[in-house]
């Protein structure tokens, strides 16, 4: 029974990922140190996670699983050019269970963003970003 449940979870995660343009955490970390224009990065999960530790320069714009979170994201990205590189991330829980990334990506698609990607956080932000030594900063939403 456990194997069947795990298999279903893997299939659901794959289906979710198939709909989204993804970027790996290592690629995001590399983009932060690259010369030139950096992508606009938005955290679309719970504010408590953002206040704890977040990607430097990222903007809190969530939680996207709620209408008020989507409204915050829309306001945050509204003045960006639609061809600007945008990265969204959450990290509240394992990827297959995240309620925030898919609605946020759907909103950006509806708004006409052509270079939006979701950072694939397989397990959680702490394990997949912080524990790997990628840069973080702490503090309240700006």
JOURSUL-V506116 format. One record per backbone hydrogen bond with DSSP energy under -0.5 kcal/mol. CO is the residue of the C=O (numbers start at 1). NH is the residue of the N-H. If there is no record, write none. Layout:
# JOURSUL-V506116
((CO;NH) (CO;NH))
This chain:
# JOURSUL-V506116
((1;5) (2;6) (3;7) (4;8) (5;9) (6;10) (7;11) (8;12) (9;13) (10;14) (11;15) (12;16) (13;17) (14;18) (15;19) (16;19) (17;20) (20;22) (21;118) (23;120) (24;27) (24;28) (25;29) (26;30) (27;31) (28;32) (29;33) (30;33) (30;34) (40;87) (41;59) (42;44) (42;89) (43;61) (44;63) (44;64) (46;49) (46;50) (47;51) (48;52) (49;53) (51;139) (54;137) (55;58) (59;43) (63;66) (66;70) (67;71) (68;72) (69;73) (70;74) (71;75) (72;76) (73;77) (74;78) (77;80) (81;84) (82;114) (82;115) (85;40) (86;117) (87;42) (88;119) (89;44) (91;125) (94;97) (94;98) (95;98) (100;104) (101;105) (102;106) (103;107) (104;108) (105;109) (106;110) (107;111) (108;113) (109;112) (115;86) (117;88) (118;23) (119;121) (120;25) (120;122) (122;95) (124;128) (125;129) (125;130) (126;131) (129;132) (129;134) (130;133) (137;54))
